[in-house]
Amino acid sequence: MECPYCLSEVNEAALVCKTCTKDLYLFKPLMEKIAVLEGKLKEIPNQEAFQNRISELEGFIASLDTKQNKSRGFQGFIFDILLFIFLPLALLLAAHALITIVYDTKMLYLRIISMVLPLPFGYFLFKSYKRSIFLWFVGVLALAITSVIGMSGITSIVDSSPVFPQNMSEWREVFEYSASIAFSFLTGMILGSFSFAAKQRHFKSAPVNPLIKMAVNAIGGGHSSVQNLHHWMTKLQDFGGTLVALCTTGLAIYTGLKGVIGH
């Protein structure tokens, strides 16, 4: 250790500095504690090492999810179709039969159920795996139209009314009702996809577009650190996801209740 007075090397067991002859008795415990703390600081890895290790783990987790998704193959796809398309279709038809035929109550209740029921199916469909929103939304549109036509078919069995719409006004009601179901499902898909993205934290390891980086630097006051960039991109992502989800929810409510409240 070093003498606190003259900074010369002193034996660990010495109580007096041989160079300046100063008493070291009172300083030795403090100097020993400082030495212990310096040793602990040297053992702590730097921030860059932590970030590199986090990126490695994130990449490993992402690769496992990709392999798991691919390994599901055709059987997994069929299972998803049955669980997230045919099951909500069956539930919507069952709700229609109970509300309009068994209990013969207000159509408003059916419209509310039709707006609420698809949302959790869309959310859990996209929460666990990365999927194409466009391709699944095409399937959701087919689900929505099929469910509305199926409801007409159930009604026709009871009162012998036509299954398919007979004029443009009835077709418009079919498309509005179908849009309400589809937009509810879409809201769930958007929320689920952002939940998956947040879990994977892709923004930390993904390359950043230079134009986006310039915009973020302007917002962040010129600070372009990785942490600052990730912070602002996460905020923009959350804001965009919330805005889109609110828009699709509004469209689901508007198209779902427009025809019922207007009558």
Beta strands, then each sheet from edge to edge (+ up, - down):
end
